[in-house]
Structures are given as structure tokens and as C-alpha cells.
Amino acid sequence: MSSPIYLDYNATAPVRPEVLAAMHEILQQPANPSSVHRFGREAKKHLENARKTIADAVSAFVNEVILTASATEANALALRGFPGRRVLVSAVEHSSVLKVTGSRKQDTENASSPVTCNLLPVTSFGVVDLNALRLMLSENTQPALVSVMLANNETGVIQPIAELAAICKKYDALLHCDAVQGLGKIPVDFGLLGCDMMTISPHKCGGPVGAAALVIKQNLAIASLLTGGGQELGRRAGTENLAAIIGFARSVQLTDLSHMKRLRGWLDAMETAVASQGGIVFGKAVSRLPNTSCIAMPGVSSEVQLMNFDLQNIAISAGSACSSGRIEVSHVLAAMCIDKGLAGSAIRVSGGWQTTQEHVKIFSENWQNTYARLGKADIRISSANS
């Protein structure tokens, strides 16, 4: 059997060895930054050094970084931290935004005290409709909080956050940006983006699970989700996961955007090859992450494709994986008005720091062979029955 090829970095990335080494070192000593003795003071120094590294990586001030245990927590903190505001979120947001707001109809009944909000529509390319945002902000005088991701986790489509920020500022609305998928893949500059809050996490780019941050402008007071010991300047209680935070800081130091540029070239060649055989690439006409391709294999379900690629030792993903392991039809592609049948045949390929040109080439050849074997067989059967 061939060596496994991992192309699911948008779910999580393999941890870099340098990150593991940094975490291993800190795990060998007692490390509670709130303790007043020598060990605690040493832990506090490590914590604040890591915070500065993370802040510098996104051009933020050190006191603007609130460390959390996950991006899901950071998103919830942002969306629940301003209870007096109505919330507007894009229709293609990650479930950690859509579910905390109760935006998806099927989630509303089960959501825990969902935040009331409205959905911002997107174009057929997956980009937020700026005119719709202007209209929704202008037709209601209640202060608003808008949440739009920097880059989509399924299609890789990049949103015009700076333009969105300018519109929000005109209407005195706050803008939160989930930038998790962008970190380590494209430049992420808190100041240049112009948003008021930004969620980042390292585990998509070679860092560990268990650490994330909400970056928030210094002049904003936010209501804490967690109360207790008063950590993070009273904005997020709980003993910090120092090892994961150290790993977070080390991972952003290892960012290699030149590799991402090469990866985009490899994926572009793959997309050209599969499109020539009948594949459909979503979001190709607009700016996308350099590591992401969302491709439909017409007539062959996403689930069948996943099983076939898995048998070939290639790890990819499709739609949204539930805790049960079932695959849902993508709400992202539905928001882009993609035909349900076509959306049901879409998969996501996402590379990262270990991905090579050979990996992408092998996937491309496997995709074409799979479609020749399964897709064209389906076409012959349909023709025979017509």
C-alpha cells in the first residue's frame, strides 16, 4: 500500500516538530502563570512572551490578545460579549458562529440561548453581498455586531474584510472576523483588516489544538463568558494552557507564505486537469486561500468519493462532518445557490506545510481515475435507462 497522503489541513494540520519540542520543554515543569512563587513567575514570563509573539504576528498590541482554549470559544466570546447589539452573520460562516447565533434553522431549537441575528447573503461566488450589508445596517437603528470570516473553510474564498469594516464603521457597527483559516496561509494584519475583533487559532497551520485567541481593539469592553480567577485581565477566566499557548506562538514564527504560493500553483494545475475531465471548481473566479480547492465530481456523491480516496490512502473531506460521522450537504454551497445534487458531489482538498507537489499530482491522477471509473459508469447506466 502507498504511503498515506494527508490533504485535510483545513480540518487540522500535523503539528510541526519544532512546536512539539517547545511544548515538551514547558510540560516538564509546573506552569501555572497565576502562582506567585518562582515557578509561577517563570510560567507568567513564558505566557507573556508567547502573547507578544502572537500579537506581533497579526500586528496587534499585546493587551489586545485574549487567549482562549479554542476558536469556538473565541467566536462565542465575540458574539455573546455585546448583548445590546443585534447580530448579522454571513450565510457561509463556520458552524461555531452559526450555531452560537442560532442562525441555521435546524440548529435553533437545540441552541443554548441563541443570539438573535440575521443572515447576510453571499453571491454565487461565495462573497458577502456588500449592498445587502449596507441595506441591513441602514434599515435598523439598533447598534449592530457583524461577523464575517476572513476565508471560508470549505471553498477557500476570501472575503473583502477591509471593505466590510469601512461599511460597518459608517453605521457604527462592530465587525468580528473569524480569521482561523487565514492564519499561516495568507498575511493576517489586524490593523489593515480594520475589524474590531478577530479570532485566530494555530491548529490549521502546524500548531496544537487547545489554544486560540480573540484579538480585540483596546477601547472595547467585552462581557466575559467565563468567570473565576480573573485571568486575561478579567476577560476570560481559567488557568491558561501554557504548553498549547507556547506551541501557538512557535507555530506563527514558522509561517512560510512562500510555500503557500507554491502550493497554490500545484493546486491550480490540479484544478485545470480535473476541470478538463468534467470536474467543477467552486470559487475559482475570486480570491481564495492558496491551500484550498473545492471540487465537484458530477454524479458521484461526496461520500462515495471519500471512501474511494480513503482506500487509496488519501485523506480529504466533504461538507461538514457531524459527530456521528455522517456527511451533510454543505450550507456554504447552498448559500452560493449551487444545485443540491452538484453540492452533494463536492469535496475539499486542503494542503499545508508537509504537502508536496507529488502529493497533489497523485491526488489529481486518482481523481481522474475515480471519475472515469465511477462517474462515466453512472452516465452509461443513466443513458441505458432513458
Phi, psi and omega per residue, in radians:
M1 nan 2.469 -3.129
S2 -1.204 2.790 3.101
S3 -1.136 2.503 -3.119
P4 -1.137 2.497 3.091
I5 -2.040 2.129 -3.091
Y6 -1.775 2.006 3.136
L7 -2.260 0.858 -3.137
D8 -2.341 0.760 -3.093
Y9 -1.149 -0.422 3.124
N10 -1.274 -0.244 2.995
A11 -1.465 -0.942 3.003
T12 -2.942 2.687 -3.096
A13 -1.879 2.660 2.977
P14 -1.026 2.461 -3.135
V15 -1.308 2.319 3.136
R16 -1.166 2.525 -3.132
P17 -1.063 -0.599 3.111
E18 -1.146 -0.590 3.097
V19 -1.191 -0.794 3.111
L20 -1.031 -0.726 -3.136
A21 -1.101 -0.760 3.138
A22 -1.129 -0.695 3.129
M23 -1.207 -0.706 -3.130
H24 -1.065 -0.685 -3.131
E25 -1.098 -0.758 -3.088
I26 -1.311 -0.473 -3.137
L27 -1.241 -0.254 -3.106
Q28 -1.487 0.047 3.134
Q29 -2.356 2.624 3.076
P30 -1.118 2.297 -2.962
A31 -2.508 1.324 2.991
N32 -1.903 1.894 -3.063
P33 -1.109 -0.227 -3.138
S34 -1.536 -0.192 3.140
S35 -1.272 2.541 -3.047
V36 -1.604 -0.212 -3.120
H37 -1.352 -3.106 -3.042
R38 -1.003 -0.743 -3.129
F39 -1.134 -0.681 3.115
G40 -1.164 -0.721 3.134
R41 -1.131 -0.665 3.097
E42 -1.138 -0.716 3.106
A43 -1.112 -0.703 3.131
K44 -1.094 -0.692 3.123
K45 -1.108 -0.765 3.097
H46 -1.076 -0.734 -3.121
L47 -1.061 -0.853 -3.079
E48 -1.245 -0.558 3.037
N49 -1.115 -0.725 3.110
A50 -1.145 -0.729 3.130
R51 -1.039 -0.746 3.136
K52 -1.112 -0.713 3.109
T53 -1.058 -0.771 3.134
I54 -1.144 -0.777 3.129
A55 -1.068 -0.796 -3.139
D56 -1.073 -0.618 -3.092
A57 -1.117 -0.475 -3.127
V58 -2.030 0.287 3.107
S59 0.982 0.845 3.093
A60 -2.048 2.858 3.009
F61 -1.375 2.649 -3.075
V62 -1.022 -0.734 -3.087
N63 -1.357 0.046 3.069
E64 -1.591 -0.104 -3.058
V65 -1.723 1.959 3.035
I66 -1.743 2.006 -3.114
L67 -1.424 2.334 -3.123
T68 -2.256 3.111 -3.116
A69 -1.558 -0.268 -3.129
S70 -2.872 2.855 3.048
A71 -1.187 -0.570 3.079
T72 -1.022 -0.771 3.104
E73 -1.133 -0.742 3.141
A74 -1.092 -0.729 3.094
N75 -1.102 -0.748 3.127
A76 -1.113 -0.700 3.112
L77 -1.062 -0.779 3.138
A78 -1.121 -0.781 -3.036
L79 -1.359 -0.476 3.135
R80 -1.735 -0.067 -3.037
G81 -1.423 -0.081 -3.121
F82 -2.350 1.246 -2.992
P83 -1.075 -0.320 -3.133
G84 -1.438 -0.049 -3.063
R85 -1.858 2.523 2.975
R86 -1.365 2.638 -3.016
V87 -2.018 2.324 3.050
L88 -2.110 2.235 3.128
V89 -2.288 2.632 3.133
S90 -1.266 2.683 -3.094
A91 -1.243 -0.145 -3.087
V92 -1.930 0.296 -3.098
E93 -1.178 2.821 3.037
H94 -1.127 2.675 -3.105
S95 -1.052 -0.431 3.126
S96 -1.190 -0.343 3.020
V97 -1.615 -0.840 -3.082
L98 -1.108 -0.659 -3.102
K99 -1.357 -0.594 3.131
V100 -1.203 -0.438 3.113
T101 -1.672 -0.134 -3.105
G102 1.175 0.568 -3.034
S103 -1.381 -0.558 -3.121
R104 -1.502 2.237 -3.006
K105 -0.908 -0.736 -3.080
Q106 -1.249 -0.272 -3.119
D107 -1.659 -0.324 -2.955
T108 -1.050 -0.732 -3.083
E109 -1.149 -0.531 -3.073
N110 -1.707 -0.127 -3.087
A111 -1.200 2.480 3.119
S112 -1.491 1.863 -3.111
S113 0.812 1.076 -3.075
P114 -1.089 2.539 3.065
V115 -1.349 2.280 3.120
T116 -1.231 2.290 -3.098
C117 -2.706 3.030 3.076
N118 -2.114 2.653 3.132
L119 -1.649 2.349 3.037
L120 -1.545 2.178 3.131
P121 -1.263 2.811 3.074
V122 -2.137 2.843 3.087
T123 -1.343 3.098 3.118
S124 -1.159 -0.249 3.074
F125 -1.597 -0.086 3.121
G126 1.579 0.208 3.135
V127 -1.692 2.402 -3.125
V128 -1.000 2.370 3.121
D129 -1.322 1.849 -3.070
L130 -1.144 -0.630 3.119
N131 -1.154 -0.647 3.094
A132 -1.121 -0.687 3.100
L133 -1.091 -0.812 3.125
R134 -1.000 -0.790 -3.115
L135 -1.101 -0.790 -3.091
M136 -1.183 -0.549 3.106
L137 -1.355 -0.573 -3.065
S138 -1.414 -0.444 -3.028
E139 -1.503 0.008 -3.141
N140 -2.491 2.229 -3.080
T141 -1.478 -0.135 3.112
Q142 -1.140 2.335 3.128
P143 -0.942 2.458 -3.040
A144 -2.067 2.724 2.969
L145 -2.171 2.093 -3.111
V146 -1.859 2.387 3.106
S147 -2.216 2.042 3.129
V148 -2.390 2.287 -3.122
M149 -1.258 2.662 3.089
L150 -1.214 -0.808 -3.120
A151 -2.520 2.430 -3.059
N152 -1.339 2.412 -3.089
N153 -1.268 -0.363 -3.120
E154 -1.692 -0.796 -3.066
T155 -1.752 -0.340 -3.069
G156 1.410 0.003 -3.094
V157 -1.081 2.280 -3.109
I158 -1.664 2.299 -3.110
Q159 -1.559 2.632 3.126
P160 -1.399 1.242 -3.008
I161 -1.064 -0.700 -3.138
A162 -1.073 -0.709 3.093
E163 -1.168 -0.722 3.093
L164 -1.076 -0.702 -3.138
A165 -1.101 -0.707 3.133
A166 -1.117 -0.688 3.109
I167 -1.160 -0.781 3.141
C168 -1.068 -0.714 -3.133
K169 -1.091 -0.675 3.138
K170 -1.052 -0.583 -3.096
Y171 -1.840 0.301 3.111
D172 0.995 0.587 3.088
A173 -1.706 2.586 3.027
L174 -1.520 2.555 3.112
L175 -2.124 2.149 3.024
H176 -1.847 2.417 -3.138
C177 -2.210 2.102 3.013
D178 -1.441 1.787 -3.060
A179 -1.822 0.372 -3.054
V180 -1.008 -0.794 -3.084
Q181 -1.276 -0.340 -3.120
G182 -1.425 -0.553 -3.050
L183 -1.034 2.221 3.127
G184 1.470 -0.075 -3.101
K185 -2.050 -0.632 3.082
I186 -2.377 2.842 3.070
P187 -1.068 2.308 3.112
V188 -2.170 1.844 -3.074
D189 -2.103 1.915 -3.072
F190 -0.988 -0.739 -3.124
G191 -1.190 -0.790 -3.106
L192 -1.211 -0.583 3.106
L193 -1.150 -0.605 3.070
G194 1.432 0.107 3.129
C195 -1.359 2.869 -3.140
D196 -1.561 -0.497 3.124
M197 -2.477 2.612 -3.114
M198 -2.594 2.273 3.105
T199 -1.678 2.318 3.079
I200 -2.369 2.689 3.141
S201 -2.677 2.562 -3.038
P202 -1.591 -0.198 -2.911
H203 -1.392 -0.007 3.006
K204 -1.608 -0.116 -3.033
C205 -2.337 0.501 3.041
G206 1.790 0.077 3.068
G207 -1.726 -3.099 -3.073
P208 -1.536 2.734 2.870
V209 -1.270 2.587 3.075
G210 1.889 0.076 3.087
A211 -2.528 2.519 3.091
A212 -2.843 -3.093 3.117
A213 -2.694 2.565 2.905
L214 -1.871 2.039 3.080
V215 -1.591 2.215 -3.030
I216 -2.390 2.411 -3.130
K217 -0.995 2.507 -3.025
Q218 -1.028 -0.530 -3.054
N219 -1.483 0.018 -3.100
L220 -1.723 2.243 3.035
A221 -1.701 2.235 -3.064
I222 -2.103 2.451 3.113
A223 -1.336 2.264 -3.104
S224 -1.283 2.480 3.015
L225 -1.397 -0.657 -3.053
L226 -1.999 2.275 3.096
T227 -2.002 2.710 -3.120
G228 2.822 -1.918 -3.008
G229 -1.399 -0.116 3.086
G230 1.441 0.309 3.101
Q231 -1.111 2.896 3.116
E232 0.970 0.774 3.134
L233 0.989 0.585 3.111
G234 1.385 0.094 -3.066
R235 -1.667 -0.282 3.121
R236 -2.757 1.796 -3.109
A237 -1.355 2.764 3.108
G238 2.102 2.417 3.121
T239 -1.049 2.242 -3.088
E240 -1.179 2.473 3.066
N241 -1.408 1.449 -2.960
L242 -1.066 -0.720 -3.127
A243 -1.062 -0.780 3.133
A244 -1.162 -0.649 3.127
I245 -1.168 -0.709 3.051
I246 -1.049 -0.737 3.090
G247 -1.117 -0.676 3.070
F248 -0.982 -0.923 -3.106
A249 -1.067 -0.734 -3.116
R250 -1.158 -0.639 -3.105
S251 -1.153 -0.668 -3.138
V252 -1.250 -0.444 3.067
Q253 -1.197 -0.400 -3.062
L254 -1.685 0.142 3.140
T255 -0.961 2.305 -3.115
D256 -2.272 1.525 -3.104
L257 -1.237 -0.377 3.094
S258 -1.161 -0.641 3.071
H259 -1.150 -0.667 3.107
M260 -1.073 -0.687 3.122
K261 -1.103 -0.731 3.094
R262 -1.122 -0.704 -3.127
L263 -1.069 -0.693 3.107
R264 -1.058 -0.704 3.115
G265 -1.091 -0.719 3.120
W266 -1.141 -0.735 -3.134
L267 -1.195 -0.645 3.094
D268 -1.053 -0.743 3.113
A269 -1.115 -0.715 3.097
M270 -1.091 -0.772 -3.126
E271 -1.088 -0.690 3.107
T272 -1.083 -0.726 -3.128
A273 -1.158 -0.810 -3.096
V274 -1.259 -0.566 3.100
A275 -1.140 -0.593 3.128
S276 -1.178 -0.329 3.133
Q277 -1.776 0.102 3.098
G278 1.902 -0.005 3.104
G279 -1.275 2.707 -3.139
I280 -2.113 2.218 -3.116
V281 -1.797 2.195 -3.123
F282 -1.602 2.398 3.075
G283 1.419 0.141 -3.028
K284 -1.143 -0.436 -3.051
A285 -1.436 -0.112 -3.124
V286 -2.190 3.041 -3.131
S287 -1.135 2.353 3.133
R288 -2.337 2.885 3.009
L289 -1.055 2.543 -3.122
P290 -1.232 -0.214 -3.030
N291 -1.876 0.042 -2.908
T292 -2.146 2.377 3.013
S293 -2.378 2.310 3.066
C294 -2.023 2.025 -2.944
I295 -2.236 2.366 3.048
A296 -1.763 2.451 3.013
M297 -1.963 1.565 -3.012
P298 -0.900 2.294 3.091
G299 1.531 -0.123 3.137
V300 -2.143 2.092 -3.046
S301 -1.130 2.671 3.105
S302 -0.991 -0.702 -3.087
E303 -1.132 -0.731 3.106
V304 -1.111 -0.710 3.109
Q305 -1.093 -0.784 -3.131
L306 -1.011 -0.770 -3.136
M307 -1.116 -0.719 3.140
N308 -1.159 -0.770 3.123
F309 -1.164 -0.636 3.127
D310 -1.116 -0.675 3.088
L311 -1.128 -0.443 3.094
Q312 -1.597 0.167 3.112
N313 1.190 0.578 3.094
I314 -2.070 2.139 -3.120
A315 -1.724 2.053 3.044
I316 -2.323 -2.978 3.088
S317 -2.495 3.016 3.126
A318 -2.687 2.427 3.094
G319 0.959 -2.493 3.104
S320 -2.088 2.169 3.135
A321 -1.433 2.122 3.089
C322 -1.397 2.987 3.093
S323 -1.115 -0.420 3.126
S324 -1.388 -0.213 -3.110
G325 1.618 -0.073 3.103
R326 -1.281 2.733 3.119
I327 -1.846 2.182 3.074
E328 -1.610 2.672 2.989
V329 -1.174 2.375 -3.025
S330 -1.084 2.163 3.041
H331 -1.220 -0.420 3.113
V332 -1.165 -0.863 -3.134
L333 -1.197 -0.569 3.075
A334 -1.109 -0.722 3.125
A335 -1.141 -0.452 3.100
M336 -1.492 0.099 3.128
C337 1.092 0.575 3.044
I338 -1.370 2.375 3.114
D339 -0.894 2.385 -3.049
K340 -1.024 -0.693 3.128
G341 -1.130 -0.721 3.126
L342 -1.197 -0.720 3.113
A343 -1.077 -0.565 -3.141
G344 -1.285 -0.071 3.111
S345 -1.966 0.276 -3.073
A346 -1.620 2.511 3.026
I347 -2.251 2.829 3.084
R348 -2.061 2.291 3.045
V349 -1.965 2.150 -3.127
S350 -2.420 2.126 -3.105
G351 -1.779 -3.101 -3.107
G352 -2.911 -2.640 -2.932
W353 -1.151 -0.422 3.110
Q354 -1.682 -0.102 -3.064
T355 -1.253 2.372 3.118
T356 -2.018 2.912 3.087
Q357 -1.073 -0.621 3.133
E358 -1.127 -0.672 3.094
H359 -1.021 -0.816 -3.103
V360 -1.176 -0.664 3.124
K361 -1.112 -0.749 3.133
I362 -1.112 -0.740 3.092
F363 -1.055 -0.796 -3.113
S364 -1.019 -0.811 3.131
E365 -1.125 -0.692 3.135
N366 -1.159 -0.701 3.116
W367 -1.041 -0.840 -3.097
Q368 -1.123 -0.698 3.111
N369 -1.163 -0.687 3.131
T370 -1.113 -0.765 -3.133
Y371 -1.175 -0.674 3.111
A372 -1.096 -0.617 -3.099
R373 -1.443 -0.736 -3.046
L374 -1.722 -0.820 -3.074
G375 -1.156 -0.829 -3.105
K376 -1.242 -0.483 3.049
A377 -1.138 -0.722 3.115
D378 -1.102 -0.669 3.135
I379 -1.126 -0.734 3.133
R380 -1.110 -0.705 -3.134
I381 -1.146 -0.765 -3.138
S382 -1.080 -0.705 -3.124
S383 -1.155 -0.678 -3.124
A384 -1.176 -0.531 -3.097
N385 -1.550 -0.125 -3.067
S386 -1.522 nan nan
